[in-house]
Amino acid sequence: MFTSYAQNFEDVMLWRALKHVERGFYVDVGAQDPIVDSVSMGFYEQGWRGVHVEPVAAYAERLREHRPDERVVQAALGARRGRLALYELPGTGLSTARRDIAEGHGAAGFAASAVEVACLTLADVLAPYAAQDVHWLKIDVEGFEREVLEGWGSRVKPWIVVVESTLPTSQSESHQSWEPLVLEQGYAFAYFDGLNRYYVSVRHPELAGAFRYGPNVFDEFVLSGTATASFCATINARAEAARAQAATVELRVAQAERGRDLAMEQTHSLEQRVGETESRALVAEQRLQETQLRLAAAQARIAAVTSSVSWRVTAPLRWLRAAAGVASARAIAGPAHRSGVVRRAADVAKRSGAYARLAPWVRERYPALWSRAKSLLLNSSLSHAGDVARRHDGARRAPVGSSIPHSADAASGFDAIAEKGSVSVRELVALLEQEIIRQRKG
């Protein structure tokens, strides 16, 4: 399928006549853009190659960019070599070497600027291709056609010549001034499309039949959507909408990619934080396990201690020490309270079956503790005795028999203490030791 890029189907007409030629060759004078309104682009896509003549620097550069495998001649063509003033109208295909036409464009609102450019002849451009066929030559020079054709003078005869034949931006035909120059080169007029005139070389009369009618459905071509002609407006609008939609899609894709990258960064950061949290949790779990192990070891040691014989046999002594500590802490409660606590501790100790067995062992193993216990017992007993005496008509008696167990043999000793109304520490210690010795023997 052939794609048409030309302004007025020039490429369709030429392709109808020359499609049987494989990889043909063309010369495009006034080529302008490599795509927009291009007569050669459709052929280029079919494998053809050629030469582009374009004096406007911007268009010449675009041709080099898009057609790197073709020759681009950046110059104007005229009747002779040299330099000439070119009136450029940027962004249009209306640049011309004729001042009067440029002034007309200026009056229509187009701003033209004069620039001096190199000028060659058509013979200079065609000379390198004398040994090969040039299948078509197109000339579109905005009113400067006669000067270009005057510089032909070459033996190179393209098979078909297409020349724009109306004054710029009008339907006024202008071929009368230059057509004889074409006919003199051995060509016959074949077709006029309302803008261009087509000439076929007398050497290839078989091509004339391709120009009996204009482009039609049987030419099997499609529009590129890049031509500036009004009949392409709809397709151009659709193409522009498609390009806008594609740009929107690209923008959304770029935004989505940026969002994806941001999400990936956030996910990576979250994964790092989760990893750090898991590491801290692992450390905490390890510490907990260590603590549990230490606790289990401590509990095992406590169990070992509390299950030992020494722990069981010293239980009364620990209780006594604790009771004495409580009594000391509660000193503010008064002597009577201290006395009661100590006496109750002594009663418990004396009622213990281990008392007779443990007392000597404690006295020998812990003499300081033994002395403190005796002193505490004596002080509490005396204090208690004093309280009792004060409550019974002033008589000072010490009922030590209620605090310290004693045998009948020792009764006289206790009675003596009671009669005195007072007792020394030494006397009470001696009596206590006698009682312990008696219980051991018993």
C-alpha positions, 0 to 999 in steps of 0.5 A: 500500500502506497502512502501519500504525503504530497499536497495535491496527490502529486506522489500518487500520480507519479507512483501510478506511472512508475510503480513498476520501477524498483528502487528508482531515483528522483530529483526534488527541487524546492523539496521543503520538509522531508515529511509535510507536503513531501512528494518524495516521502512515499517513494522513499518508503518504497526504497527509492532514493534521490537528491533534494535541493532546498535553499532554506537552512532550516528545511535543509537541516531537517532533510539531512536529519530525516534522510541521512542516506540522500544528497541534500543541496542547500542552494537556490537554482537559477539561470546561472551560478552565483548568489541571490537574495532569497525572501524567506517566510519561516514556517511556510512553503512560500519562500521565493527569490522573486521580490514582487511575490514576497511583497505580495505575501507581506501585504497578506500578513506574512513577514518575509526577510531577505537572506543571501544564498548560493545559487546553482543551475539545474545542469549543475545538479543533474550533471552527476547522474548522466550515467543513470536514469532520473525517473522524475524531476519536480520543480516547486520554486514559488514563481521562479520556475522560468529562471530554473528551467533556463539553467537546465542545459543538460543531457540528463532527461528525467522520465517525467517532469512536474512543475508548479504552474500557478502563481503562489496561493492562487489558481492563476496559471503561470506556465505560459512563460516557461512551458516552451523551455520544457517542450524544447527539452523533448517533453510532451504535456500530459496532465494538469491537476489544478496546481501542477503540470506533468510532462512526459519525455518523448523517450518514454511515451508509454507513461503518458497513459497514466495521466488520463485521469486524476487520483481515484480509488483504484490507485490504492493509496492511503493518506499520511495525515501530514499534508496541509491541504484542506481536504486532509483537515479531518484526518489531520485533526484526528491525527493531531488528536491521536498525537495529543492522546498519545502524549497524554498516555505518555504523561500518565505512564511517566506519572505512573512510573514515578508513582511506582518508583516512589512506592518502591522506595517507600516499600524498601524503606518500610522493609528496612524498618520492619527488618530493624523492628524484627532485629530488635524483637529478636534481641529482646527475645534473646534477652528474655530467654537469658532472663528466664534462664537466670531466673530458672537458675536462681529458683533452682538455687533457692530450691536447693537452699530451702530443701537443705538440712541446714535451712530447715534446722535454722528456721526458728533462728531466722524467725527469731531474727525477723521478729527481733528486727520487727520489734526494733523497727517498732520501737516507737510502740513502747517497751511493752510491745517489744517485750511481748514480741520477744517473749512470743518468739522465745515461746515458739523457739522453746516449744520447738523440738529442735531447740535442745539440739540446735541451741548448743550448735548455735551457741558454738557456731554463732556466738555473737548471734547467741549473745544478742538473743540472750540480751534481747530475751533478758531485756524483754523479760525484765521490761515485762516484769517491771510492767507486771509489778507496776500493775500489781500494788507496786511489788517488783517481781520478774516472772521469768518462769513464764518466759524460760522453761526450767526444771524443778531442780532449777526452781530455787534459782528462779525463785531467788531471782523473783524474790530479789525483784531483779536479775543480772544478765550474767545470772540469767545466762547461767540459768539458760545454759543450765536449762539447755544442758539439761534438755540435751541430756534428757 
